[in-house]
Amino acid sequence: MAQTNSALHSAPTLANRKELLLFGLSFVVFLVIALTGALLGRPWRTWLPGAEGVNGLFGGVKAAVYTFMSYVI
């Protein structure tokens, strides 16, 4: 019989939910900042940490969120 790994089927812990919530909220906040800067024609990549070398909007926001989360967590 095949053995199953109980860690793969366990429910997410409270810490994982908090990290997911933090990622989601910071992504939305950084996305609003980036969209505002893009619509105003401003250099928004310099406003977000880690987004300086990324070309796309969503890629820059994701890089900024990962950089931000590495400082927080």
N, C-alpha and C positions, 0 to 999 in steps of 0.2 A: 504494500500500500504506500502511496505517496504521502510524505509528511508535509504538512502545511506550516508555514511560518506565521505564528500568531501576531507578529509585529506588522505584517502586511495587511492584516484584516482588523486591526484594532482601531478604535475610534480616535480621532484627533484629540490631542491633549489640549489643555487650556493654554499652554505656552505656544503651541502651534497656531491656535486660533488667534491669539494676540498678535503674533508675527504676521499672519495673513491679513488681519485687520489693519495693522500698521502699514504693511506694504500697499494695500488697497487705498487707504486714505492718503498716504504720501504720494502715490501715483496720481491720484485725482488732483491733489494740490499742485504738484509739479506740472501736470498737464495743463491746468488752467494758467499757470504762470507762463508756460511755453507758448500756449495758444495766444495769450494776450500779447506777448512779445512779438510773435510772428505776425499777428494782425496789425500791430503798430509799426512793423518794419524795424524793430529793434534787435540788437544782437543778444537774443535770449540765452544762447548756449553759455555765455560767460556768467550768467546769473545762477546757473545750476551746477552743483559740484559733480564732476565726472562726465559732463555732457560736452565738453569742449571739442573732442575729437570725433564726434559722431555726426553723420550727415542728416539722418532722418529725424523727424519730430518724435515719433514714438521710441525710437532707439535711444535718442538723447534723454528722454524722460526716464526710460527704464534704467539707463546707466546712472542717472542722477539718483534714482530711488535706491539702487543697489549700493551706491557710494554712501548715501545718507544712512541706510540701514546698517552698513558696516561700522559706522560711528556709534549708532544707538545700541545695537545688540552686542 
